[in-house]
Amino acid sequence: MTYDPVKDVSADAPVPAEPAQREPRPYAPLYRVTPPSSVLIPMTYEEAEALRQRSQNPLRARAPRSSTAPRGTVRPSEVSFEELERSTVARHYNKRREVGRDARELSPIIPLKRFNNWIKSALISMYAQVGQQPDQGARVLEMGCGKGGDLRKWDRHRPAMMVLIDIADVSIEQARQRYEEGHYRWAAEFFAFDCFRRPLDEVVPRPLLEPLFDTVSMQFCMHYGWDSEENARMMLSNAARWLRPGGTLIGTTVDDETLLARLHENEHSLSFGNECYRIEFDQRHEPGEKPFGDRYHFWLLDAVDDVPEFVVDWAAFERIANEYGLHVIYKARFDQILSDGYANRPLRQLLERMQVIDPNMAAAGVVTPAMSPAMWHVCTLYLGFALEKRVDATD
């Protein structure tokens, strides 16, 4: 008896008579190779992305660049290991969908997010510069703007215009959409590229840069660009070159002292954290031993999924910043910024409106964040800073 795989029957088997109306029958082949219990489940998008990332070989020889490639296109064969790592950050933030304000309020770490937003508002209020003319708003450059979550914060200070840059193209499109839906009365331009690796004027038109900026902002992104001294210098050079004398660079990043202190609490472990966050280092280094490229992986509940970051050695940061004419006028860990901001009446009122602090404790004279100790342990990993470009600085 021979088997016909097309008809799924034996060739010499009797052919049944055709019924007047064909009845559907369940899929039940007579001769199957795999057991009925073996069902292939399609890969999820995240699994496919992870497989594609693992499948890219950074040691593969570079193929000659095609002359037909569109401007700005980078082929996989031309991507170095460092660029692949940086693309991991871009893919992570591209995959995080914009869920809207109401859905964001349902986040399990919403107290932490509110506090971080207040921190950025406080830095903007205390150290962002206004325009040089009394009737002129500030020109603002945001390097690492993400999805445009700070547009409303800047709107309170009525900027003249903003230039927003981020490595994640999907995030930039979401930032542009936020801007358009917000009906802001000031101009904004959006650019998707790695401004920690490329000079700004390679992508941003000079007419947008040459009037110079009053304030440059880098919020929760600088630790992605501290993988090498070359990239750290490019980052600070971009900020300083297009910042006017007297202008300010403001930002937030991980506090290297706190980060390494927590790592060294356990001399036998490369990781630490709690139910809200986890940090795992590649290697152990003493403070100052490796000022660039000291990598760790960061996980934060409902926010960051195993993304590579780098310790920002503050001594190296301040040294390079000084070379570009940028000098520190403020540096404080987030718990200190909370104390400093509470002494400022408008910022204290904002704390209360944003439900950042415990109102009952505040009434008793104790400034306490309205969040769990586990979330507060995350917040105290970070610091905020402000640098001023000296009038006599040269680019």
C-alpha positions in Angstrom: 0.0 0.0 0.0 1.6 3.3 -1.1 0.9 6.6 0.6 -0.2 9.7 -1.3 1.0 12.7 0.8 -1.1 15.1 -1.2 -4.4 13.3 -0.6 -3.3 12.1 2.8 -4.5 8.5 1.9 -3.1 5.3 0.5 -3.0 5.3 -3.3 -4.9 2.0 -3.6 -7.4 2.8 -0.9 -11.1 2.9 -2.1 -12.2 6.4 -3.1 -15.3 7.3 -1.1 -18.3 8.7 -3.0 -18.6 12.4 -3.1 -21.3 13.6 -0.8 -23.9 16.0 -2.0 -22.4 18.7 0.2 -18.9 18.3 1.6 -18.8 18.3 5.3 -15.8 20.0 7.0 -13.6 17.6 8.9 -11.1 18.3 11.6 -7.4 18.3 10.8 -6.5 14.7 11.6 -3.9 13.3 9.2 -3.6 9.5 9.0 0.2 9.5 8.7 1.8 12.2 10.8 5.4 12.4 11.8 5.2 14.6 14.9 3.1 13.7 18.0 -0.3 15.5 18.3 1.0 17.3 21.4 3.7 19.1 19.5 2.4 22.6 18.7 4.7 25.3 17.4 3.9 28.6 19.0 5.0 31.7 17.0 7.8 33.9 18.5 6.8 37.1 20.2 8.1 40.4 18.9 10.5 40.7 21.9 11.8 37.1 21.3 12.4 37.9 17.6 14.3 41.1 18.5 16.4 39.2 21.1 17.2 36.5 18.6 18.2 39.0 15.9 20.4 40.9 18.4 22.2 37.6 19.4 22.6 36.6 15.8 24.6 39.7 14.7 28.3 39.0 14.6 30.3 42.1 15.4 33.5 40.4 14.1 32.2 39.9 10.6 34.2 41.7 8.0 32.7 44.9 6.7 31.1 44.8 3.3 31.7 47.7 0.9 29.1 50.4 1.3 26.6 50.5 -1.5 26.4 53.9 -3.3 22.6 53.4 -3.5 22.2 53.4 0.3 20.1 56.4 1.5 21.8 59.0 3.5 22.0 58.2 7.2 21.5 54.4 6.6 23.8 52.1 8.5 24.0 48.5 7.3 24.4 45.7 9.8 27.8 44.7 8.4 29.1 48.2 9.1 28.0 48.3 12.8 30.7 47.9 15.5 30.1 46.2 18.8 29.8 49.5 20.6 27.1 50.6 18.0 25.2 47.4 18.5 25.2 48.0 22.2 24.0 51.5 21.7 21.3 50.2 19.3 20.1 48.0 22.2 19.2 51.2 24.1 17.4 52.7 21.1 15.4 49.5 20.5 14.5 49.3 24.2 13.0 52.8 24.2 11.4 52.4 20.7 9.6 49.3 22.0 8.1 51.1 25.0 4.8 52.4 23.8 3.2 55.7 24.6 0.3 54.8 26.8 -1.2 58.2 27.7 -1.3 60.1 30.9 -4.2 58.2 32.4 -2.5 54.8 31.9 0.8 56.2 33.2 -0.9 56.9 36.5 -1.5 53.2 36.9 2.2 52.4 36.9 3.3 50.4 40.0 6.1 53.0 40.4 4.1 56.1 39.8 5.3 57.8 43.0 8.9 57.4 41.7 8.0 58.8 38.3 6.2 61.8 39.9 9.3 62.5 42.0 11.6 62.3 39.0 9.4 64.7 37.1 9.4 67.1 40.0 13.3 66.9 40.1 13.4 67.9 36.5 11.0 70.8 37.1 13.1 71.9 40.0 16.3 72.0 38.0 14.5 73.9 35.2 13.1 76.4 37.6 16.3 77.0 39.5 18.9 76.9 36.7 17.4 77.2 33.2 18.3 80.5 31.6 15.9 83.0 30.0 16.5 84.7 26.7 19.1 87.4 26.5 16.4 90.0 25.6 13.7 90.8 28.2 10.9 90.0 25.8 12.5 86.9 24.4 12.0 83.4 25.6 14.9 80.9 26.0 16.3 78.8 23.2 16.5 75.2 24.6 18.4 72.2 23.3 17.3 68.8 24.7 19.9 66.0 24.1 18.2 62.7 24.8 14.7 64.1 24.9 13.0 60.6 24.9 9.3 60.8 24.2 9.0 64.5 24.9 7.9 64.1 28.5 9.4 67.5 29.5 7.6 69.6 26.9 5.0 70.8 29.5 7.7 71.6 32.0 9.4 73.8 29.5 6.1 75.4 28.4 5.7 76.9 31.9 8.8 79.0 31.2 7.6 80.1 27.7 10.7 79.2 25.6 11.3 80.9 22.3 12.0 77.6 20.6 13.4 74.1 21.2 15.6 71.6 19.4 15.0 68.0 20.6 17.3 65.1 19.8 17.1 61.4 20.7 18.8 58.2 19.4 15.4 56.4 19.3 13.5 57.3 16.2 10.1 56.0 17.5 10.6 58.1 20.6 11.2 61.2 18.5 8.0 60.6 16.5 6.1 60.3 19.8 7.7 63.5 21.1 6.7 65.3 17.8 3.2 64.0 18.3 3.0 65.2 21.8 4.2 68.6 20.7 1.6 68.8 17.9 -1.2 67.7 20.2 -0.1 70.2 22.9 -0.7 73.1 20.6 2.3 74.9 22.0 2.9 78.5 20.9 6.7 78.1 20.4 8.6 76.4 17.6 10.2 73.0 18.0 12.4 70.9 15.7 13.0 67.1 16.2 16.0 65.0 15.1 16.7 61.3 15.5 20.4 60.5 15.8 23.1 59.7 18.3 24.3 63.1 19.5 26.8 61.5 21.9 28.7 60.2 18.8 28.2 62.7 16.1 28.7 66.5 16.0 25.3 68.3 16.0 26.0 70.3 12.9 26.3 67.1 10.9 22.6 66.7 11.2 21.0 69.8 12.6 20.9 72.7 10.2 23.3 75.5 11.3 20.6 78.2 11.2 19.0 76.4 14.1 22.3 76.1 16.0 24.2 79.4 15.4 21.9 81.7 17.4 23.2 79.5 20.3 21.1 78.1 23.1 20.4 79.5 26.5 20.0 76.1 28.2 21.0 72.6 27.2 19.2 69.7 29.0 20.4 66.1 29.4 17.9 64.2 31.6 18.5 60.6 32.6 20.6 59.9 29.5 24.2 60.9 30.1 25.1 57.4 31.5 24.5 55.9 28.1 27.3 57.9 26.5 30.0 57.3 29.1 31.3 54.2 27.4 34.5 55.9 26.2 36.4 59.2 26.6 35.9 59.9 22.9 32.1 59.7 23.3 32.1 61.6 26.6 34.0 64.4 24.9 31.7 64.5 21.9 28.7 64.8 24.2 30.1 67.7 26.2 31.6 69.3 23.1 28.1 69.3 21.5 26.6 70.9 24.6 29.3 73.5 25.1 29.8 74.5 21.5 26.2 75.6 20.9 25.6 77.1 24.4 25.9 80.8 24.7 28.3 82.3 27.3 26.3 82.6 30.5 24.1 79.7 29.4 23.6 76.6 31.5 23.8 72.8 31.0 21.4 71.0 33.4 20.8 67.3 33.8 20.4 64.2 35.9 22.5 61.0 36.0 23.5 58.2 38.3 25.7 59.3 41.3 28.9 57.3 40.9 29.7 57.5 44.6 26.4 56.0 45.7 26.5 53.4 42.9 29.9 52.0 43.7 29.3 52.2 47.5 26.3 49.9 47.1 28.2 47.6 44.9 31.0 47.3 47.4 28.7 46.6 50.4 29.0 43.0 49.3 32.5 42.1 48.2 31.5 38.8 46.7 28.7 40.0 44.5 28.5 42.0 41.2 24.8 42.9 41.7 22.5 44.6 44.1 18.9 45.9 44.2 15.4 45.2 45.6 11.9 44.5 44.3 11.9 47.7 42.3 15.3 47.7 40.6 18.4 45.6 39.9 21.9 46.5 38.9 24.6 44.0 37.7 28.1 45.0 36.9 30.4 43.3 34.4 33.4 43.7 36.7 34.4 45.3 40.0 36.4 48.5 39.9 37.5 50.8 42.6 36.3 54.4 42.4 38.3 56.3 39.8 40.0 53.1 38.5 38.0 53.0 35.3 36.7 56.5 34.5 35.1 55.4 31.2 33.5 52.1 30.0 32.6 50.8 33.5 29.5 49.0 32.4 26.5 47.6 34.3 23.0 46.4 33.3 20.0 48.2 34.8 16.5 46.9 35.4 13.7 49.1 36.8 10.2 47.9 37.3 7.8 49.1 34.6 10.4 51.3 33.0 13.8 49.8 32.0 14.5 46.2 31.0 18.1 45.1 31.3 19.7 48.0 29.5 23.5 48.6 29.5 24.6 51.8 31.2 28.0 53.2 32.3 29.3 54.7 35.5 29.7 58.5 35.0 32.9 59.2 36.9 32.2 62.7 38.2 35.8 63.7 38.5 36.4 62.9 34.8 33.1 64.6 33.9 34.0 67.9 35.7 37.6 67.8 34.3 36.4 67.5 30.6 33.6 70.0 31.2 36.1 72.6 32.5 38.1 72.1 29.3 35.0 73.2 27.3 34.4 76.2 29.5 31.6 74.6 31.6 31.9 75.0 35.3 29.7 73.3 38.0 27.4 75.7 39.9 25.2 73.0 41.4 25.4 69.3 42.2 23.2 67.4 44.6 21.8 63.9 45.1 18.1 63.7 44.7 17.4 63.6 48.4 19.3 66.9 48.8 17.4 68.4 45.8 14.2 67.6 47.7 15.4 69.5 50.7 16.6 72.4 48.6 13.4 72.5 46.6 11.2 72.4 49.7 12.8 75.6 50.8 11.6 77.3 47.6 7.9 78.2 47.9 6.8 77.6 44.3 8.7 74.3 44.2 7.2 73.3 47.6 3.7 74.0 46.2 4.5 71.9 43.1 5.6 69.1 45.4 2.2 69.2 47.0 0.2 69.4 43.8 2.2 66.5 42.3 1.6 64.4 45.5 5.4 63.8 45.8 5.6 64.2 49.6 3.5 62.9 52.5 1.2 65.7 53.4 0.7 64.6 57.0 4.5 64.4 57.6 5.0 67.7 55.9 2.4 69.3 58.2 4.6 68.1 61.1 7.7 69.6 59.6 9.2 66.4 58.2 9.7 66.3 54.4 9.1 62.7 53.5 8.6 61.3 50.0 5.2 59.6 49.4 6.7 56.3 48.2 7.9 53.0 49.5 11.5 52.6 50.9 12.3 50.4 47.9 11.4 53.2 45.5 13.3 55.7 47.5 16.3 53.5 47.4 16.2 53.9 43.6 15.8 57.7 43.7 18.8 58.2 45.9 21.0 56.6 43.3 20.7 59.8 41.2 22.0 63.3 41.2 21.1 66.5 39.5 23.5 69.1 38.2 23.9 72.5 36.6 26.9 73.9 34.8 27.4 77.4 33.5 29.4 78.3 30.4 31.9 81.1 31.4 31.7 84.3 29.4 35.5 84.0 28.6 35.1 80.4 27.4 36.4 79.4 24.0 34.8 76.5 22.0 
